[in-house]
Amino acid sequence: MLQTGAPELLATETGKRWYGMFQEGGKAAFAAFREAVNSVTRNVDMIKSGDVMRSYWEYNNLVAEEYNQPGKFTALIGFDGALCRAGIIFTG
């Protein structure tokens, strides 16, 4: 979302700030990424937008489905309350 400037993200002041920082590159981009990750992992909603979280969740689902290979690689889509993320299991 930071890289593409998703409309849901840019509809918020924090999202606009993060996007601008990301576009600067270097340390500013890393700071934006760190703030965004901390916002989610520490359960401090700096964006305050259900649209952003829905968009992130939908993206996670698309990526999980894209890489899912039944019998070889299974992407388990889940939500743990603090993060939207996909769990993965490798068989070996």
C-alpha positions, 0 to 999 in steps of 0.5 A: 500500500505504501509503495503503490499509494493505495487510495484507501491509504491516501484518504487519511492524513497519516497515510498521506504522510507515510506515502510522502516519506516512502517516496523520499526513499532512504531513511524516510522510507524506512521510518514510514515502513517502521511506523506502519508496521508498529501501528499494526503490530502494537495494535495502535491504529494510526490510520483509523480506517476500516477501508485500509484494513479491509484492503490489506486483508484482501491483498493478503488473501490474494497473495496467499491464493497466488502462492498456494500449491495444494500438496506442495505449499499451503498458505493458511489465511488467518487473523490473530487480532493484532495482525492480518497475516498469512501462516504458512506450512512447509512439508519436507 
